Amino acid sequence: MYKRDEKIKLRQFVPERVMNNKGLDKSYDLRIIEDDYLSLSYDVPAHNQTGLVGKREFSIVFPASINRNRETFEVLGLLQAEMGKKQDGKINFCNHEYQIINKVVKWFEDQLSFPKENWNCYIKVNINEPEDENYRKDVEDKVVHYWINKSGLPLEQYYPKKVSYVKHNNHKKLKFYDYGTLIIEKRGNIFSQVIKNLVKQTTQNILNYRDHEIRDFMRGIIAGESNVEFNQISGHYRIFISAKYFEERQVYYNCLKRLEIESTNYPKFHGLVISKKENNLELLKQQLMTLSHEKYNKFLSMMNRYEDFVTLKLWRGNLQKPHNKIPDHIVERIEGLYYQNPSAPACEIVAILDYPVSDITIQRIRKAMLLENL
């Protein structure tokens, strides 16, 4: 498992030259000062209507390293799944679950000292732009109010056009529980290229990492890219992980295989399929579906529709056996001792008992007794 002081050094993800974010075949020398922090800067020519007038400096400071822990690998998986990959001078991430948005924002704040106030954002809703101005106002008030409350990103950080609409379908009305998808974005050429290199190289080399790191990374991938699909009539239950490129899907395939989960990567099918019940049970046991609350709830519903098979029965049985439950007769004895002497300190009760129990456990039992008598 992870060690408390394990770090990932960011220097290895810093490019030697910064690409022009306007898509031109041009790059600039990057100055790197490495100490407790990484100080990065570069110059670009400055022009006005008369021609070249000097140069303009762009700079940023990164921490020298980030924590090598579960949170980092889960977020890197989410970024691989949901972040734009093009080197276009900006970072953007989208999701319709506020818990996932908040997780990513918090990681940037904790690991990169990137305040949540630095993000810009807007909301995308899956309907055509309403022609009725009153209905449009109702929709925008609803989704903006929801995301401000759930994400904590204030109104000032939203683009002037706070809500965008789609044109590729004929949806006219927003469903009651639909609050759109929040897109968070930050422009910055160096910032963008370092983060995208971190995600890209981690994904390319993920099989060189330890099993628990692969598991955490895949938890992020599944939260961002999967769909739970089940049909009780046909008996087809599967998890579909979407990814455009075959090579990308093959990385996920090999990660799952390392975790002893079989999947199928169809060459002409933009997705990876996990379909056999034993594999779905492994997803459940390894908690690979838990990052997205919405998908996890649907996944649990799917698993509950399975007719019991031996390994599922065994797993359910083990869940019902607490490893450290205090026997009822010990709890009753603790309660009896407190009734005899309500002011007795926990350490005194521990000394009387011929059973390994902590002071904290004694205090919890006493607190439960007091609550029952209210």
C-alpha positions, 0 to 999 in steps of 0.5 A: 500500500501507499507510504505516507511520504511517497511523492511524484516529482513533477520535473519529469513532466515539464517540457524542454520547450513550450508549444505555441497554443495557437496551433502554429508550428512554433515553440519557445525555450523554457527557463526552469529553476528547480528548488523546493518549487519549480519556477517555469517561464518563457518569453514570446515576441510582442508586436503592435501595429508598427511591428516587433516592440519587445517581448512578453514573459509568461511564468508559473510556479509548481510545487516540486512534487505531489503526493503519491497516494490513492487520491492522486491516482483516482484524479489522474484516472478522472482527468484521463477520462474527462479532460481535453487532450489537445495541447490548446493552452488550457485545461478543462474537465467536465462532469454532471456529478458535483462530488466528482467536480469537487474531488478534482477541484480539491486535488488541484488545490491541495496538490498544486496550490491552485485555488478553486477561485482560479477556475472559470466555468460554464454549464452545458445542458442537453437541450436545444436553446429555448425560444421561450425567454421565460422558460430559458430563464427558468432553466438557467436559474435552476442549473446555475443555482444548483452548481453554485450551491454544490460546487462552491464556485461563485457566480463571478467565476462563470463565463458571461454566457453561463449556460450553453445548449446543444444542437445535435438533438431535438430535446426541448425540455430539461428533465426534473433531476437534470442540472446539466454538466459543469465544465471547469476550465483554466487557460495557461500554456505552461500549466496546461502542458505540464498537467497533460504530460502528467496524465499522458505519461501516467496512462502510458506507463500505468502498467509499471505501477503497483497493483493498488495504484492501477486499481485507483487509476482505473476507479477514476477511468470507470467513474468518468468513462463507463456506463452500466447496462443491464436488461433483466429480460435478456439477462445481459449485464455489462459495464461499457467503458468508452474510449475512442482509440484502440490503443487507449482501450488496450491500456485499460484492458491490460490494467483490468487483466492485472486486477484479474478482471477479464474484458473484451476490446473490440477493434471496431467498437469504441468501447471496452466491455466487461460482461461476465458475472464473475468479472462484475463481482470482482468490480464489486469486491475491488470497489472499482465502481464506487467513485461515481455515486450514480453509476455505483447505485445502478451497478448495485441494482444490477448485481442484485438482479443476478440469480445467486451464484456460489461466489456471490453468495460467499461474498455476501456472507462474508459481508455479514460477518464483522471482523471485530464485533464485541460479543453481546455479553461483553457489551451487557457487562460494560453496561452493568458496570456503568449502572453500578458506578456511572462516574467510573472512568473508562480505564477502570472499566477496562481493568475490570474486564477480562477482554481486550477492549479500548477506552474509546470503545467503552466510551462509545458504549456509554454514549449509546446508553445515554442516547437510548435513555433520552 
